[in-house]
Amino acid sequence: MSDSQYNSQIETIAAVILKDKISLDEQDEGRLKKYHDLVKKQFHLQDESAIQLVNEAFLYLKLKGADSADPLQHGDQFGAGFS
């Protein structure tokens, strides 16, 4: 899969997340299951790949909404573990 296809998938899931107005910090597996199942069905991905794509969609939305923060300086705010 090309980077542009992967990015398009992330944007597709991100749009659904925004439409649902779910917290970008959501941790409830029950609520996240909806997105995992959607990714599995729509993009034909397996468990770990589906989880990764959903997590990246949430991270994408967090970074997109950041106030020009440098992810390398403020990565801990996004759970990225940058130091």
Backbone as JSON Lines, residues from 0, in Angstrom:
{"i":0,"aa":"M","n":[0.86,-1.18,0.0],"ca":[0.0,0.0,0.0],"c":[0.9,1.24,0.0]}
{"i":1,"aa":"S","n":[0.54,2.2,-0.8],"ca":[1.33,3.43,-0.87],"c":[1.01,4.35,0.3]}
{"i":2,"aa":"D","n":[1.9,5.3,0.53],"ca":[1.69,6.27,1.6],"c":[0.43,7.08,1.37]}
{"i":3,"aa":"S","n":[0.15,7.44,0.14],"ca":[-1.04,8.25,-0.13],"c":[-2.32,7.46,0.16]}
{"i":4,"aa":"Q","n":[-2.32,6.16,-0.12],"ca":[-3.48,5.32,0.2],"c":[-3.66,5.23,1.71]}
{"i":5,"aa":"Y","n":[-2.57,5.02,2.42],"ca":[-2.62,4.91,3.88],"c":[-3.1,6.22,4.49]}
{"i":6,"aa":"N","n":[-2.58,7.33,4.02],"ca":[-3.0,8.64,4.51],"c":[-4.48,8.88,4.23]}
{"i":7,"aa":"S","n":[-4.94,8.44,3.08],"ca":[-6.35,8.58,2.74],"c":[-7.22,7.77,3.7]}
{"i":8,"aa":"Q","n":[-6.77,6.58,4.06],"ca":[-7.51,5.77,5.02],"c":[-7.57,6.45,6.38]}
{"i":9,"aa":"I","n":[-6.46,7.03,6.81],"ca":[-6.42,7.74,8.09],"c":[-7.41,8.91,8.06]}
{"i":10,"aa":"E","n":[-7.42,9.66,6.97],"ca":[-8.33,10.8,6.86],"c":[-9.79,10.35,6.83]}
{"i":11,"aa":"T","n":[-10.07,9.22,6.22],"ca":[-11.43,8.68,6.19],"c":[-11.91,8.35,7.6]}
{"i":12,"aa":"I","n":[-11.1,7.65,8.36],"ca":[-11.46,7.3,9.74],"c":[-11.52,8.55,10.61]}
{"i":13,"aa":"A","n":[-10.61,9.47,10.4],"ca":[-10.62,10.72,11.16],"c":[-11.91,11.49,10.93]}
{"i":14,"aa":"A","n":[-12.42,11.48,9.71],"ca":[-13.67,12.17,9.41],"c":[-14.84,11.54,10.17]}
{"i":15,"aa":"V","n":[-14.84,10.21,10.28],"ca":[-15.9,9.53,11.03],"c":[-15.8,9.88,12.52]}
{"i":16,"aa":"I","n":[-14.58,9.92,13.03],"ca":[-14.37,10.27,14.44],"c":[-14.89,11.68,14.71]}
{"i":17,"aa":"L","n":[-14.57,12.62,13.82],"ca":[-15.04,14.0,13.99],"c":[-16.56,14.07,13.92]}
{"i":18,"aa":"K","n":[-17.14,13.34,12.98],"ca":[-18.59,13.34,12.83],"c":[-19.28,12.83,14.09]}
{"i":19,"aa":"D","n":[-18.68,11.83,14.73],"ca":[-19.24,11.25,15.95],"c":[-18.99,12.12,17.18]}
{"i":20,"aa":"K","n":[-18.13,13.11,17.04],"ca":[-17.79,14.03,18.14],"c":[-17.31,13.28,19.38]}
{"i":21,"aa":"I","n":[-16.51,12.26,19.15],"ca":[-15.93,11.48,20.23],"c":[-14.66,12.18,20.72]}
{"i":22,"aa":"S","n":[-14.38,12.05,22.0],"ca":[-13.18,12.67,22.57],"c":[-11.94,12.09,21.9]}
{"i":23,"aa":"L","n":[-10.99,12.96,21.6],"ca":[-9.75,12.5,20.98],"c":[-8.88,11.76,21.98]}
{"i":24,"aa":"D","n":[-9.26,11.77,23.24],"ca":[-8.54,11.05,24.28],"c":[-9.28,9.77,24.7]}
{"i":25,"aa":"E","n":[-10.25,9.36,23.9],"ca":[-11.07,8.19,24.24],"c":[-10.21,6.95,24.43]}
{"i":26,"aa":"Q","n":[-10.47,6.23,25.52],"ca":[-9.73,5.01,25.82],"c":[-10.65,3.8,25.98]}
{"i":27,"aa":"D","n":[-11.95,4.02,25.99],"ca":[-12.92,2.95,26.19],"c":[-12.91,2.01,24.98]}
{"i":28,"aa":"E","n":[-12.5,0.77,25.22],"ca":[-12.41,-0.21,24.13],"c":[-13.76,-0.43,23.45]}
{"i":29,"aa":"G","n":[-14.83,-0.33,24.21],"ca":[-16.16,-0.51,23.64],"c":[-16.48,0.54,22.59]}
{"i":30,"aa":"R","n":[-16.11,1.78,22.88],"ca":[-16.35,2.86,21.91],"c":[-15.38,2.78,20.74]}
{"i":31,"aa":"L","n":[-14.16,2.38,21.01],"ca":[-13.17,2.3,19.94],"c":[-13.42,1.11,19.01]}
{"i":32,"aa":"K","n":[-14.12,0.11,19.52],"ca":[-14.42,-1.09,18.72],"c":[-15.17,-0.73,17.44]}
{"i":33,"aa":"K","n":[-16.02,0.28,17.51],"ca":[-16.76,0.72,16.32],"c":[-15.79,1.09,15.19]}
{"i":34,"aa":"Y","n":[-14.75,1.81,15.54],"ca":[-13.78,2.25,14.52],"c":[-12.9,1.1,14.07]}
{"i":35,"aa":"H","n":[-12.53,0.22,14.98],"ca":[-11.74,-0.95,14.6],"c":[-12.53,-1.82,13.62]}
{"i":36,"aa":"D","n":[-13.8,-2.03,13.93],"ca":[-14.65,-2.85,13.05],"c":[-14.84,-2.18,11.68]}
{"i":37,"aa":"L","n":[-15.0,-0.87,11.69],"ca":[-15.16,-0.13,10.43],"c":[-13.93,-0.28,9.55]}
{"i":38,"aa":"V","n":[-12.76,-0.15,10.16],"ca":[-11.5,-0.28,9.42],"c":[-11.35,-1.7,8.87]}
{"i":39,"aa":"K","n":[-11.68,-2.69,9.69],"ca":[-11.58,-4.08,9.24],"c":[-12.48,-4.33,8.04]}
{"i":40,"aa":"K","n":[-13.7,-3.82,8.11],"ca":[-14.66,-4.05,7.03],"c":[-14.33,-3.23,5.78]}
{"i":41,"aa":"Q","n":[-14.09,-1.94,5.98],"ca":[-13.91,-1.05,4.83],"c":[-12.56,-1.23,4.13]}
{"i":42,"aa":"F","n":[-11.5,-1.47,4.92],"ca":[-10.15,-1.54,4.34],"c":[-9.56,-2.95,4.38]}
{"i":43,"aa":"H","n":[-10.34,-3.91,4.87],"ca":[-9.92,-5.32,4.9],"c":[-8.6,-5.51,5.64]}
{"i":44,"aa":"L","n":[-8.5,-4.89,6.82],"ca":[-7.3,-5.04,7.65],"c":[-7.58,-5.99,8.8]}
{"i":45,"aa":"Q","n":[-6.54,-6.58,9.31],"ca":[-6.65,-7.49,10.44],"c":[-6.51,-6.72,11.75]}
{"i":46,"aa":"D","n":[-6.61,-7.41,12.87],"ca":[-6.68,-6.81,14.2],"c":[-5.63,-5.74,14.48]}
{"i":47,"aa":"E","n":[-4.36,-6.11,14.47],"ca":[-3.3,-5.16,14.83],"c":[-3.23,-3.99,13.85]}
{"i":48,"aa":"S","n":[-3.39,-4.27,12.58],"ca":[-3.34,-3.21,11.57],"c":[-4.53,-2.27,11.72]}
{"i":49,"aa":"A","n":[-5.68,-2.81,12.08],"ca":[-6.88,-1.98,12.28],"c":[-6.69,-1.07,13.49]}
{"i":50,"aa":"I","n":[-6.17,-1.63,14.57],"ca":[-5.93,-0.84,15.78],"c":[-4.94,0.27,15.5]}
{"i":51,"aa":"Q","n":[-3.87,-0.06,14.78],"ca":[-2.85,0.94,14.45],"c":[-3.45,2.07,13.61]}
{"i":52,"aa":"L","n":[-4.25,1.74,12.64],"ca":[-4.85,2.77,11.78],"c":[-5.77,3.69,12.58]}
{"i":53,"aa":"V","n":[-6.57,3.12,13.46],"ca":[-7.47,3.93,14.3],"c":[-6.64,4.83,15.22]}
{"i":54,"aa":"N","n":[-5.61,4.27,15.84],"ca":[-4.76,5.08,16.72],"c":[-4.1,6.23,15.96]}
{"i":55,"aa":"E","n":[-3.66,5.95,14.75],"ca":[-3.04,7.0,13.95],"c":[-4.06,8.06,13.53]}
{"i":56,"aa":"A","n":[-5.3,7.67,13.33],"ca":[-6.34,8.65,13.0],"c":[-6.57,9.59,14.18]}
{"i":57,"aa":"F","n":[-6.59,9.04,15.4],"ca":[-6.74,9.88,16.58],"c":[-5.53,10.8,16.75]}
{"i":58,"aa":"L","n":[-4.33,10.26,16.56],"ca":[-3.12,11.06,16.66],"c":[-3.12,12.17,15.61]}
{"i":59,"aa":"Y","n":[-3.52,11.82,14.39],"ca":[-3.61,12.8,13.3],"c":[-4.51,13.97,13.69]}
{"i":60,"aa":"L","n":[-5.68,13.65,14.27],"ca":[-6.62,14.7,14.66],"c":[-6.05,15.55,15.8]}
{"i":61,"aa":"K","n":[-5.35,14.92,16.72],"ca":[-4.75,15.67,17.83],"c":[-3.67,16.63,17.3]}
{"i":62,"aa":"L","n":[-2.83,16.12,16.43],"ca":[-1.76,16.96,15.87],"c":[-2.33,18.06,14.99]}
{"i":63,"aa":"K","n":[-3.35,17.72,14.24],"ca":[-3.99,18.7,13.35],"c":[-4.61,19.83,14.16]}
{"i":64,"aa":"G","n":[-5.15,19.51,15.34],"ca":[-5.79,20.52,16.18],"c":[-4.84,21.24,17.11]}
{"i":65,"aa":"A","n":[-3.57,20.84,17.1],"ca":[-2.59,21.47,17.99],"c":[-2.31,22.89,17.52]}
{"i":66,"aa":"D","n":[-2.0,23.72,18.47],"ca":[-1.73,25.13,18.17],"c":[-0.27,25.33,17.78]}
{"i":67,"aa":"S","n":[0.1,24.77,16.64],"ca":[1.45,24.88,16.1],"c":[2.51,24.37,17.06]}
{"i":68,"aa":"A","n":[2.14,23.44,17.9],"ca":[3.11,22.86,18.82],"c":[4.05,21.94,18.04]}
{"i":69,"aa":"D","n":[5.29,21.97,18.41],"ca":[6.27,21.1,17.8],"c":[6.14,19.72,18.41]}
{"i":70,"aa":"P","n":[5.74,18.7,17.64],"ca":[5.54,17.37,18.2],"c":[6.79,16.82,18.89]}
{"i":71,"aa":"L","n":[7.97,17.22,18.45],"ca":[9.18,16.75,19.09],"c":[9.37,17.37,20.47]}
{"i":72,"aa":"Q","n":[8.88,18.58,20.65],"ca":[8.99,19.27,21.93],"c":[7.86,18.9,22.87]}
{"i":73,"aa":"H","n":[6.68,18.62,22.32],"ca":[5.49,18.38,23.12],"c":[4.88,17.01,22.85]}
{"i":74,"aa":"G","n":[5.7,16.05,22.42],"ca":[5.22,14.72,22.06],"c":[4.52,14.0,23.19]}
{"i":75,"aa":"D","n":[4.93,14.27,24.45],"ca":[4.29,13.58,25.57],"c":[2.81,13.94,25.7]}
{"i":76,"aa":"Q","n":[2.41,15.07,25.17],"ca":[1.0,15.47,25.19],"c":[0.18,14.57,24.27]}
{"i":77,"aa":"F","n":[0.83,13.97,23.32],"ca":[0.14,13.14,22.34],"c":[0.4,11.67,22.56]}
{"i":78,"aa":"G","n":[1.12,11.34,23.61],"ca":[1.44,9.95,23.87],"c":[2.44,9.38,22.9]}
{"i":79,"aa":"A","n":[3.17,10.27,22.23],"ca":[4.11,9.82,21.22],"c":[5.44,9.39,21.82]}
{"i":80,"aa":"G","n":[5.74,9.83,23.02],"ca":[6.96,9.42,23.69],"c":[8.22,10.07,23.15]}
{"i":81,"aa":"F","n":[8.09,11.18,22.46],"ca":[9.28,11.89,21.99],"c":[9.95,12.56,23.16]}
{"i":82,"aa":"S","n":[11.26,12.65,23.12],"ca":[11.96,13.37,24.19],"c":[12.96,14.34,23.61]}
